Amino acid sequence: MEPIVFSGRDARTGKSHALHKRVEQLCTRAIRWAELKRKSKEEKKVAITVFSFPPDKGNVGTAAYLNVFDSIFSVLQDLKKDGYNVEGLPDTAETLIEDVIHDKEAKFSSPNLNVAYKMSVREYRSLTPYASALEESWGKPPGNLNSDGESLLVYGKQYGNVFIGVQPTFGYEGDPMRLLFSKSASPHHGFAAYYSFVEKIFQADAVLHFGTHGSLEFMPGKQVGMSDVCYPDSLIGNIPNIYYYAANNPSEATIAKRRSYANTISYLTPPAENAGLYKGLKQLSELISSYQSLKDTGRGPQIVSSIISTAKQCNLDKDVSLPEEGEELTPTERDTVVGKVYSKIMEIESRLLPCGLHVIGEPPSAMEAVATLVNIAALDRPEDGIYSLPGILAETVGRNIEDVYRGNDKGVLADVQLLREITEASRGAITAFVDKTTNKKGQVVDVAGKLSSILGFGLVEPWAQYLSKTKFIRADREKLRTLFEYLGECLKLVVADNELGSLKQALEGSYVEPGPGGDPIRNPKVLPTGKNIHALDPQAIPTEAAMQSAKVVVERLLERQKVDNGGNYPETVALVLWGTDNIKTYGESLAQVLWMIGVRPVADTFGRVNRVEPVSLEELGRPRIDVVVNCSGVFRDLFINQMNLLDRAVKMVAELDEPEDQNYVKKHAMQQAAELNIPLREAATRVFSNASGSYSSNVNLAVENSSWNDEKQLQDMYLSRKSFAFDSDAPGAGMLEKRKVFEMALSTADATFQNLDSSEISLTDVSHYFDSDPTNLVQALRKDGRKPAAYIADTTTANAQVRTLAETVRLDARTKLLNPKWYEGMMKSGYEGVREIEKRLTNTVGWSATSGQVDNWVYEEANTTFIKDEEMLKRLMEVNPNSFRKLVQTFLEANGRGYWETSEENLERLKELYSEVEDKIEGIDR
């Protein structure tokens, strides 16, 4: 073999010069990391990059679960102590926000961010070698994004050797046509100018991307193994990239590592607390307690009638079938009504939600540690010989916890009450345990020392002491001890915090310890945070445990659909596969797809899953359900082997010699093959995603920026970006556009389906869920125009649930948007908190647009909570006027698009408020 020539030009390949340049570039990148070791802290330059999405000043500093400006302030104070030059750093985080988001040169309330640098077009071209490649999408520089018409503007603020810059946005958010037709695009000139400034003018020794997640790593280019024509590679250049990432998001963190060479540092997500009850829901809970103590007296019927009318006022009649007020009920019927309402109330009260936002470097308090441990203790961990606390307590009273869960779900009054007692006893026992390790300030200190004395002999165990005062006094001492030893280890991890320590190590060019990403409840090894996140071996999923969990969810989903569909199974289910979910659950949703079509994964001797085998129809006990699988762009990047496995599985099932009424995959594939005149295997294509290197359907961008005309436009976006198929018969071909097959497969869907796998993220917390929801689209494609049933599986607790989409949206609204515990928790975070409230309302409108499953009362109650309450309205407007303006605009948009019917008086008030807040932002006093 000929040697590679590095100098001059190899006449045969013409590639040596390019290769030489590439090797030099990769070496330079490594040298820049090494230089971090040699440079003194005082002369080291750091560029902190914050994100702003959607483009609006109220959104500067967006990041999942993170109070960004308080965190930056905390990081900079720490770096200052450590010897970094942070000259001119203000005294408070609030002043820091003002410095970055207001242009001091202009009037104080300027609509512009602070301009840190103006780059002429000539300078931009000389610093940005790939600038001409952007002209195809954006025309000649400077363009109209991040520019004043003459120069390109870099927004941010410099303090000594630290620059806090605002990453420009993707660029095509406000342009529906570009959103609609762009299979992928390029960064705009302003985006490129920002990174050229950071590397070549500010001359950063390292860039710190602050929080989950920005646009850099999602720019077009190859999925993995970047080359110098991939935009993430061109943009980051040679700067060492350090990236604070939420510990529970290993999939997107992996994309940041693969596509922008990031050294990630995980941060804690806020601990989940129980949602609790408020207003009418609290009143209902009190009425139910009265009923239980007085039901056998003459007052029973009267209390039930109050329960029914209060439940209707709280809009629970959509979730529970309630009799008419005044209807005569037998004692058993009364118990049934109360049991069902009680079960719904418990579901709302015990729903876990993250309260507030995390600040980097702040370990959780004892109260927050209890919330995390209660959730950890609720899961069985058979591989470690650990039984769940609810399971141990249920055994004490001669019950199996699974039966209690089932009875509770059906609304059996005695079981609902027992589950409540178990839940309260779990929390009490764990609180008693954690109390022994806290100081007077409520912080957990010296866990190791205190644990050895608690777990030593001689002291009465605090959990046993607590349970001795309850009906669970006879709980198995050995099982409890094993569980609490494990919880003790978890407690040490929960309070050990290395988020700031790891950052300083990275800035010194030192090793940052790796660790798994994921849900700290399912996998406490995610803790302590401050680790360089890794995911898992993609070939090892789905695991056997994931397959068992998947069977439960699939059977519950099909049972639920049969009840709602006149006893018929759905012929096709359209569902979504997410990267993060499959990492956290070791492939549960992947396993659900396999079980729907009736195949099981087969692992080799190394535990790698590379083939599947069909399960017989006898064992399955039902027909094989057809599926249309929409894989997120991240899933496509991380699990290409699994997409191959799925595609092979579906095609194998389509070719089985079985009757069509028992094999819907075969039935539909044969119809589609005949209609489209294509081979059966091609017609059985069911695994779709974006084109390689492109992400999301852009429906979320359009909704967040109000840049869409009608629902058909959103549906076209979805179809044009999501109709790229994976084909196991064409290895190495990448994703191929097969829109006709995609549309035909979707047109047979009787149900749509998504999974929720973690208490931190629910349907209205992020825009990804509605971005991938095809409910209204399927209705438009179906020949009979019938809307498919829409279901959401919730595996966030030990008791997995399958709810309709409408039920889940209502549950979300009650526990988050309309819940004082949640919105007051957000308001404590100030500027970022207002944005979080606005984001929930915008995402709710997203669900109206893609599924039509949002009840009118959700918007009405939100309007009462945030607009009619004068006190609340003032706080929102003062703290973040830009996000408040977007909130008002979203209410008006919900009405304008026909999703919310309300009084003229409400609409007039909203219009007045909009012009008031506009004046405030523009600095006009009337």
N, C-alpha and C positions, 0 to 999 in steps of 0.2 A: 504494500500500500504506500502511495506517495505521501511524504510528510506535508503538513500544512505550512504554507509559506506565509509569514506574518508581515514581511516588508514587501514593498512593490506591489505587483498585481499578478495573481496566478491566471495565466492566459486561459486555462481550461474552465475554471469555475467563475472567475471574476468576482469571487466573494471574499478573498482574503483581507482586503482592506476593511470591509465592513466588519468582518469577524474580529480583526485586530482592534478596531474601535470599540466593539462591544466588550471584548475582554478587558480593555483598558478601563471602560466605564464601570464594569463590575468590580475591578480591583480598587478603583477610586472609592466606590461605595464602602468597601470593606475598610479601606485606609481611613475614611472619615469617621467610622465607628471607633477605630483604634485611636484616632487623635483625641477623642473625648477623654481618654485616660491621661493624656499628657498636658492638656491645656489647664490653666488654673481656673478655679471657679469664677474668680472675679472677671476674667476676660472672656468667659464662655458666653456665647449668644444663643438665646432660646426664643423660638417663635411659637407662641401658643395660638392655635387656630380654633376658633369657635364656629359653630354652624348657624345658619339662619334659614329656616325653612318653615312654611312657605315664605317668599320674600316679603317681609314686613318688619318694621322695627320692633314690634312687640314680640318677634320670634328670634331675635338675636340671642344666641346661647341656648339653642335647643339641644337636648340630649336625654336619652331614656333614663328616667328615675333620678336625675341628677340636678341638684341646685348648682348650676354652672358657675355663676359669678361668686357665690359664697365659697365654692370649691377653689376657684382660681385664686381668690383672695387668701384662702388658707394655705394653698400651695406656695404662693409668692412670699407670704410671711415666713414660711418654713425655709424657703430657698435663701431669703435675706439673712436669716439667722445662720445659715450654713455657709455664708460668704459670697453669694451671688450678688451681682450689682443690679438692684431693682430701684434705682434712684427715682424719687418722685412718686412712689407708690402711695395712693391716698390712704386715709385712716379707716375707711369703711368700704364694705362691698358695694353699698348704694352709690357712693361717689365713683367707684370704679365703673359701674354700669353707666352713669351719666357721662363719664369721660369717653367711653367707647361709642355710645349710641347717639350722642349729640355733638354736632359740629360746632365747636366753640367759636370758630371764625364767623360763622353765620349767626343768626339770632338763636337764642337759647333753645327754643322748641323746634329747631330746624327739622324739616322732613328728612334731611340727610344724616347718615352716620358720620362719625369723625373721619376726615380724610387724612391718612397718614402719609400718602405719597401720590404725586401725579406723574404718570409715566407717558412720555411723548411716544407717538407712533414709531418714530425712528428708533428710539431706545428699545421699545418693545420688540421690534423686528430683530434688532441685533442681539437681544438677550434670549430670544425664544426661537430656536432653530426650526421648530415645527409649525410656526405661526401660519405659513402659507397653506398648510393642510387644513386649517380650520375655516378657510375662506369658502370652501364648498358649501358648508352649512350656514355660515354667518356673514358672508360678504367680507369686504375689506375692513381692516381695523380703523378706528376704535370700535365701531358698532354702537349700539345704544344701551348695552348692559354694562354696568360699572364704568360708565364713561360720562364726560361732560360734553361730548361732541367733538372735542379736540384731543384730550388726553384720556388715558385709562386710569381709573381711580382705584387705589388700594385703601380699603377702610380698616381702621384700627387705631391703636395708640401705643406709643413706646414708653417704657419706664426703664431707664438705664439700658442694660443689655437684654431686656426682655421686651418682645413685641407681641401685643395681643391683637391678632388680626381676625377679620370676619371673612370666612370662606364664601366666595360668591355662590349663587345658587346654580342649579343645573342649567337654567337658561331658557328651557322651552315651556315653562309652566303656564305662562299667560297666553300661549298661542295654541288654540284648539286644533288648528289644522296640522301644525307641526307635531303635536301630541298624537294626532290621529295617524299620520302617515309615517312617523319616524320609526323604522324598525330598530335603529339605534342612531346615535348622533355623535357629535364631538363636543368637547368643552368649548365654550365661547371665548372670545379674546380676553374678556375681563378675568375669566377663571385662570387662563394661562398666565396672564400678567401677574396675578396674585402670587403664584408659585415661583415665577421668575424673580419677582421682588424679594421673596423670602430667601431664595438661594443666592441670588447674585448681587442684590443691592444691600439688603439688611445683612446678608452673609451669615445666616443662622448656622450654628454648629449642630443643632438638632431642632426638629419641629415636634411639638407636642399637640396632637389632635385631641381635643378635650371633649370626650363623651361619645356615646353611641348614637347615631352614626352620621358621617358626612357623605359627600358625593364623590370624593376623589377615587375611592376604591371601586365605585360602581360605574366609572366611565368606560366607554367602549374599548374593546381590545380582546385579547384571547382570555379564555376562562382561567387558565393556569399557565405557568411558564412564560411570563411576559417577554416580549421582544421590544426593541427600541422603537417600534412603530405603534405600540399599545399605549393608549393615553395615560393610564395610571403611572406607567414607567416614565414617560416623558415628563409628566407634571412633577413627580416627586424628585426627579433628577438624582442627585447624589446625597441628598440630606438624610441623615439618620432619622427615622420616623418612629416616635414613641406615641402610643395611643391608649388613652384611658377607655376601657370598654366594660360594659355591664357584665358581671360574672355569669349571668343567666343566658348570655347570647353567644354561645360558642360558634354558631354557624356563620354569622356575619363577621365575627372576629376572625374566623379562618379566612374569609374573603379578604379582609383588611391585610392579613399577613401574606396571603398568596399574591395579591394583586398590587399592594402598595408597600410591601416589605416591612410591615409594621412589627415592632416589638410591643405586644399588648400588655397592659397592666390592668388586672380586673378590679372593679369596685363593687361594693355591696349594693344590692337593691334594698329599698326600704323594707323593714320587716312587715310582714302582713299581720293585720289585726282583724278581729271580727267586726263586721260592718255595724252591728248593733241596730237598735230600733229608734224611731223618732216619730213625732206627731201622732197621726192616726194609727200607725203600726204599733206604737207603744201602748196606745189606748186599747187596741185589740188584744195585745198580750195580757194586759191587766184584766180585761173582760174574761179571757179564757181561764186565767187563774181563779177568778170568782166562780166561773161555771164549775170548775173541778171541785171546789169545796161546797158549792150549793146546789149541784145538779139534781140531787135527790129530794130537795125541798120544793115547795111550790114555785120558787123563783127561776127554776131551770129554763122553762120555755121563754120567759121574759128576757133572760140574759142572752139566750141564743138569738132572739130577734134583734137585740142590740148588736150582737156579733155580726149578723148578716148585714144590717144597715151600715155599720162602720166599715166592713170589708168592701162594700160597694163604693163607699166614699173614697176608699184607698185604691179603687180600681182593681181589686183582687178578683172581681167577677170574671175577668178575662182568663184567669189562671185556675180558678176553682169554680165548679158548677154550683151555684147557690140557689136555694129555693126562693120563691117569692116571699116578701115580708108578709107576716100574718098567716102563712100557710101552716096548717096543723101538722106537727111532726111527732112520730113515736120517739120514745127515749133512745132507741138504737139509731134512728135517723139523726137525732140531735147530736149524738156522740160522733156520728160519721161526719156531719157538717163541721163540727168543732175540730175534729181530728184533722180534716183536710186543711182548714184555715190555719190551724196550729202548725202543721207540717210546713206550709208555705212561709209562715212567719219565721219559723226556725231556720228555714233555708236562707231567708234574707238576713236574719240576725247573725248566722254563723258563717256567712260568706266571707272569705278572706280578701282583704284589700290592703295594698300598700298605702300607708298614711304618710303624706308628706314626701319630701325628696331627700335623697342622701347628700351629705357633704363629705367630700374626700377627706379621709383621715379622722373622721369622727366615729369611734366604735359605738356599737349600740348600747343603750341603757339596759338595766336589769329587766324593765318592763318589756322592752323590745325583744330581749333575749328569750323571755318566757313565751312570747307569741311564736317565735321561730321553733323553740323546743316542743311546744304543744303540737305543732304541725309535723315535726320529725317523729314524735312519739305515736302519731296516728297511723303509721304504716308498719305492716309486718315486714321483717327482714329475715326471711327463712334461711338465707345463705349464712347469716351470722348467728342463727339461733335466737333471734330477738322477736318477741311477740309485741303486737301493738298494745298501747295502754287501754284504748276502748275495748279491745278484744279481751284483755285480762279482766277488766271490770265487769264485762257482760257475763263471762264465765262464772263469776262470783255469785250471780243471781240465777245461775242455771240456764243462761241463754247463749246462743251463738250470735256474734255481732252482725254477721251477714243477714240473719233472720230479722234482727232488730232494724237494720237499714231498710230491708224490704218492707217490713210492716210500717215503718216511718214514711216511706215513699207512697204507700197506699193510703196514708192518713189514719192508720189505726191508733186511736187516742192513747191507749196504754203504751204503745211502742214509741210514739212521739215523745211522751213524757219521760220514758226510760232513757231514750237517747239524750234528752236534755240533761238528765241527772248525770249520765256517763260523761257528757261533754264538760259539765261544770266540775265534776270530781277530777277529771284529767287536768283541767286548768289549775284547780286548787292544789293538787298534789305537786305539780311542777313548780308552781309559785312558791310553795313551802320549801322546795329543794333549792331553788335559785336564791331565795331570801337569805339562805345560810352563807352565800358567797358575796353578799353586797355590803357596801359601806353606807354611811349615813346619807351620801349624796345620791344613792340609788344606782351607783356604778358597780359593775362586777369586778372584784379585785382578788388577786392571789387565788385563782381558781384551784390550781394544783394542790396547794397546801391545805386549803379548806376541804377539798374533796377527799383527801386521804383521811382526814379526821371524821368526815361524815360517813365514808364507806368503811371506816375502821370499825372494830367491835367496841361495844361499851356505850356508844351514843345510840339513842333511839333514832331510827332512820326518819328523817323529816316527812317523807311521803307516807310512811306507814302511820306516823302520828296523825297526819291530816286525815287519812282514809278511815282511821279508827272511829272518827266522829260521823261517818256516813254509813249508808247501807252496804258499802263495799268492804266492810271491815275484814272479811275473810279472804281478800285477794291473795293469790299465790305469792308468798314472800320471795321465793327463788326467782320466779319470772320477773318480778318487779325489780329485784336487785340487779339482774342481768341488764334489764332495760335502762335503769338509772345509771349504771356504770357507763353504758354507751352514751347516754345523754350528757354525762359529766365530760366525756371526751369531746362531744359536740360543743358543749358550752365553752370549753377552752378555745376551740376553733372559732366560734362565733365572735368572741371578744378579742381575739388576737388580730391586730390590724397592721397591715404592712403596705398600705396604699401609698403613703408618702415615702417610706423607706425604699420601696422598689423603684419609685421614680428617680430618687437620688442615685440609686445604683445604676439605672439605665443611663442617666446623664453623665456618669463616670465611665461609661463604656463597659460596665461590669455585667456579670451574668444575672439575669432575672429568672428566678426559679419558675419552671413551668408547672401547670396544674390543670385539671379538667375544668371545662366550663359547663354550666348547666344549672339546674335548680338545686339550691342548697338544701331543700327539704328532702328531695329524692336521693341526693348524693352529697352528704355533708363534706366529702373530700374536696368540694369546690372551695371550701373555706380553709384557712383565712384568705381574704382577698389580697390583691397586690401581686397576683401570679400572671405569668405569660400564658394565656389561655390556649389549650389544645382541645380537640374534639375527641373522636374515637376512631377505631379501625372500621372504615365503612363496609368492609367485607364481612364483619362479624354480626351484622343486623339483617333481619330481626332475630332477637334472641328467643329462646324457648319461653321465658317469662313474658316477653312482649307479645308473643303469639297467644298465650293464655289470656292476658288482659284484653287483647284485640277480639277474641271470640266473644267475651262477655259483652263488649260494646256493640259488636255487629249483631248479635242475637237481640239485644235490647232495641237497637235501631230498627231491625226488621219487624220485631213484634209491634213496636210503636207505629210503624208505617202501615202494618196490616190493620191495626185498630182504626187508624185515620183514613184507610183506603178501602173500606167495605170488605175486609178480610183478604185482600189480594196482596201478594208480595210486590215490591217495586220491580220493574223489569230492568231498569238502569238507575244507577246512583252516580251523580256527578260530584266528585270530591276533590279536595286540595291536599297536596303533600308539602309540608314546610320543612326546611332544613333543621331549624332549631328544635322543633318538636321531636323529630326523629332521633336527634342526638340525645336529648334529655330522657326520652322514653325507650331508647335502644330499639327504635323501629316499630313502635306500636301502630302508628297509622299506616305504615307500609304493610304491616301484618294484617291490618283490617282489610286492605284491598285484596290481599291474597286469599283471605278467608271468604270474602264476598264471592269471588269467582270459584272458590272451592279447591284451592291447592295448598299444600304445605311446603315450607322451605326445608331443604335437606342440607345439613352442615357436613363438611368433610372432617377428617381427623384433626385438622388444625382449627376447627370451629368456624371456617369460612363458609358463607352461604353462597354457593355458586349455581345451585340448581333447585328445581321444585318438582313435586310430583302431585298428580291429581288425587283428591280425596273422593272416594266413591260416593255416588248419589245416595246410597243407603246410609252411609255414615253421616253425610251432610244433613239428610232429613228435610231437604228443601231444594228448590231449583238453584242453579248457579246464577248469580245476579251479574248483569253486565255493568261495567264501570267506565266512566270517562275521567281520566286522572289529569288534573292540572298541577304540574310541578312548579313550585316557585323557582325563580332563577337561581337562588342560592342552593336549593335542593339539587337542581340540575348540575351545578358546579361540584357539589360535594359527593353526590351519590350516583354517578353515571353508571356504576356497576349494577346498582339496584334498579335503575331505569331499564337496563338491559334485561335483568331478571324478570321484571314486571311485564315487559313487552313479550318476552318469550313465553311467560306463563299464560297471558291472554291468548296468544296465537295458538298455543298448545290446546287450551280449552275449546277454542273455536273449531278445532279439527277433531274433537272427540266424537266417537260414534254414539250419539245420545239423542233422545227425542228433543225437539226444539222447545217444547213446553217445559222441559226440565233444564234447559241450557240456553239462557237468554243471550249469552255472548254469541253463541253459534247462530241463533235465530236472527239477530240483528246483523251480524257480519254477512250472512248469506243474502239477506235483503239488500244490504248496501253494495255487496259485490255485483249483484244483478243490476241494480239501478245505475251504478257508476261504471259498469263494465270493466271491473278490475279484479285481480285475483283475490281469493278469500283471505289470504294472510295480510294483504295490504288493507283490505276492508276491515280487518280486525285490529287496526291501529287504534290504540286507546291511551297512549302515554304522550302528553303534550306539555309544552312549556314555551318560553320565549326563544327567539333566535339566539345563537351562541353569543355570549358577551353582552346580552341585553337583559334588563330586569323589569319586573312589574308590568301591569297592563296599562299604566298611566291613568287609570280611572281615578286613583287617589289624588294624583297631581291636579287633574281637572277639577275635582270636587273641592280640594283645599284652596284652589285659586278661583273658584266660581267661574271657570273659563269653559263652560259647556252650554250648549243650546238646549238639547233635549236628551232623554234617556237613550234614544236610538244612537245618538252620537257616542255615548259612553259604551254601548254594546258593540259598535263598530270598532272602537279602540281595543276592546277586549279581544274581539275576533282577530283583528289584524296583528296583534302582538302575541297572542297566546296560541296560535294555531300551528306551531312548529312541532313536528312529531319526531319521536325517537324511533328508529327502525333497527331492530337487532339483526335483520337480514342484510343490512348495509353497513358493516362495521367501519368505523372511522369517517362516516359521511356527515357526522354532526347532526344538527337539527334541520329537518326538511319541511318546507311549508306544505301542509295538507289541509287547507281550510275547508274543502268540501266534505272530507271525511269527518273532520272535527264538528262541523255544523250538523251533519247527519247523525253522528253519535249523540251529540247533545240533545237533538230533537226527540230522542227516545227517553230522556231522563224523567222519571217520576218523582225523584227526590234529589235535593242538593244537600251536601254534608261537609262540615268542617269539625276539627277538634280543638278544644281548649285544654292545654296540658299544664298550665301553671297559674297560680293565683295572682301573679303580678300582672299578667297581660290578659285582658279580656276583649270582647268584641269592639268596644268603643275606645279602648286605650290607644290603639294604633290603627293606621289606615290600611294596613296590609290585608286585614280580614275582608273588608268590603271590596277592596281592590280586586280580590280573587273570587268574589261571589257571583255566580252566574244565574241566580234565581229568575230575575226578570228576563234575562237573555233567553233562557230555556223556554219561558212562556212565549216569547216572540218567535222562537224557532219551531215549537211544537205545532203539528198540523191542526190539533183540536184547540190550540190557544189556551190550554189549561195551565194554571200556575203550578209548578211542582211544589211538593211539600219541602220545607227547608228545615234541616235539623242541625243541632250543635251537640257534640258529645263533650261532656265536662268530666275530665279525669283528674281534676285538681285535688280531689279528696279521695279517701279510701272507698267511698261509696259512689262509684261512677254513675253519671246520669246522662240520659239522652233527652234533651228538651227541644221544643221547636225553636226556630230562630226568633220568632216573636216573643216567646217566653224568656229567652236569654236576653234579648234587648231590654225587656221590662225589668228583669232582675238586675241587669247592669245599671239601668237608670236609677232604680231604687237604692242600690248599694253604693253607687258612685255619685253621678251628677246631682241627684236630689238629696243626698245624704249629708247632713251637717257635719258628721264626723269626718267624711272624706273632704268636703270642700273647705272646711275650716282648717284641716290639716294642710291642704294646698295653700290656703291664704297665708299660713305661717311662713311659706317660702317666698312670699312677696311677689315680685315681678314675674318669676317663672311660674308661680302658682296660678296667677290669673290666666296665663297662656294655657296651662294644663286644663283649666275649666273650659276655656274656649275650644280647645282641641276636642274635648269629649262631645261638645254640641255639634261641631263640624262633622265628626265621624258619625254621629247619629243621623245627620242629613245624608251622609254617604250611604247608610243602610236604607234610608227611604228611597234613594235613587236606584240602588241596585236590586232591592228586594221588596220594597213597599211594605215592610213588616214592622213599621214603627207606629205605635198608637198615638192618636192626637193628644191624649192627656200628658204624654211625656213632654211635648213642647210646651203645653199650657202650664204644667207644674214648673218647668225650668224658667219660664217667663215670670211666674209668680215669685220664684226663689231669687232670681238675679236682677230682675228689672223692677218688679212692683215693690220690693223691699228697698226703701230709699237709703237705708243705712248701708246695705250690701252694695247697692249701685254706686254710692259715693266711694266706697273702699276700692271697688274694681277700677273705677275711672281714675282715681288718684294714683294707684300703684302701677298700672300698666295701661295707659290710655289707648295705645295702639292695639293691644289684644282685646280691650273692651270694645273698641270700634268694630273689630272683626266679629265679636260676639253679637253685637246689635245687628250687623250686616247679615249674619247667619240666620238670626231669627226672621229678618225680613225676607231673606232668600227662601227659607222653609215655607213661608206663607206664599210668596210669589210663585213657587214651583208647585203649589197645591198639596204640600205635605202637612200643612198646619192650618186648620180653620180657627180663627179667633175673632174677637170683637174689633170693630173699627177703632174703638178707644185705645186698645192695646197697640194697634198698628200706628196710630197717630203719635202715641207716646214714643214708640221706637224711632219714628222718623225725626221727631224733635231731638231725641237723644243723639241720633246720628250726626245731626248738624252741630249740636253742642260739642260733642267730642271732637269733631273735625276742627272746630274753632280752637279748642284747647290744644290740639296737636299743632295747629298752625300758629299758635301763640296770639290769637285774636281775642281781645276782651270785649264782650258786648255789654 
